[in-house]
Amino acid sequence: KENSSTRQRDSNCPTALLFHLPPTPRSPGASREQPRPHSRSDMAAFTKLEDSPMFRKQVNSLEQITDELKQRCSNLHKGCKKFMGSLDEGYAGDLLFADALEAFGAGRDDPVSVAIGGPVMSKFTTAFRELGTYKELLRSQVEHMLSERLTQFINEDLHDAKDCRQRLDRATMGYDQAREKFVSVRKGTRAEVVTGLEE
């Protein structure tokens, strides 16, 4: 009778009801759920990545981006070289044509030059020389502001990125060798030897 009253009292207690709740049933597909793969935004949340598959994946992705960027910069640099060459040819051609007009009669005061339109041709002579000057200025700007900077970016910045990957590979090789050496330590090895291998 005392046991029945105790059970009755416990059933009225919220704490007792809490501890006697049946377990929450799991959905049939809960055990088959797979973890969500890490995306690039997930990797961006880690400021200090250790050597892990996710870190290796990020390194490979950055290396591919570096190679693609290098190819694009190389193509643009080749285009700059061709464009600068065409500007040089245009500059020389404009000056040669202006000199030819001037030799033909532009800018001369003799009756023959005036009769064949020398004063009018002198305006064209001035215009072609100005065009040549602008082309030379444009060529100089393309060389200093674009071509030289692309060369520096390809030969120095992108090369440094390749060096970083090579240093990572060398450090990984040294780490693997040290790990294999540490794992191969036998159980009875002296403590100072184990400490040295750990360091």
C-alpha positions, 0 to 999 in steps of 0.5 A: 500500500505504501509502495502504491501511494509512493508511485501515485505521489511520484506520478504527480511530480513533474520531475518524476514525469521527466525522468520517466519519459519514453525515449524519443524515437529516431527517424528511419533515415537518421542513421543513413544521413551523411555529413554535409561536405565542406564548401569554400565558405566553410573553409573560410571560417577557419583562420588557422588550418592544420595539415588536413584533407580540407587544407590540402584541398584548399592549397590545390584549389589556390594552386589551380587559380594561380596557374590560370591567373599566370596563363591569363597574365601571359596572354595579356603580356603578349598582347601588350608586346604586339600592340606596342610593336604596332604603335612603334610602326604607326609612329614611324609611319606617321613621321615618314608620311609627314616628312614626305608631304613636307618634301612634296610642297607643304610649308613652302612659299614657292609658286609651285608649292602654292599651286599644288596646295602646299599651305593645305598640306602643311596642316596635314603634316602637323596633324600626322606629327601630332598623331605620331606623338600621341602614339608614342605616348600611348606606347610608353604608357602601355609599357610602363603601366601595364607591360612592366607590371605584368612582368613583375607580377608573373616573375616575382609574385606568382613565382613566390606562390610556387615557392610556397608550395614547394616549401610546403611539400618539403616540410610535409616530407620532413614531417612524414619522416619524423612521424614514421621515426617516432611511431617506430619507437619501441616501448622500452625506449628511454624517456629522453630519447622519446622526448627528443623525437617528440621535439 
